[in-house]
């Protein structure tokens, strides 16, 4: 029921920054959490960051703490991922998801994904 539209991916050099956006829409919006996941070629999809709409509590993977920041705009029903100090190992397809259980998941609605490529 929840439709997600992602944007903001691209190609950047190591140390650069990108901001990903995920806009949510739908007649029924009952998700309590929104999160970002990523999947690199040959690897499983992994958790990156999540935020609770009520209260704004956040959670981050250890690999991105201090570099990535998740935020949301309630008026736009949009979640952002500010990615700073990017590293080549951050290269992946980034997906936005929604869930109703916990910050760490499960997430059962997904966007189409946006490619992030970090060159060295």
Secondary structure, DSSP 8 states (H G I E B T S, - for coil): --EEEEE--EEEETT--EEEEEEEE-S-----EEEEEEE-TTS--EEEEEEETTT--EEE-TTTTTTEEEEEETTTTEEEEEE-S--GGG-EEEEEEEESS-TT----EE---EEEEEE-
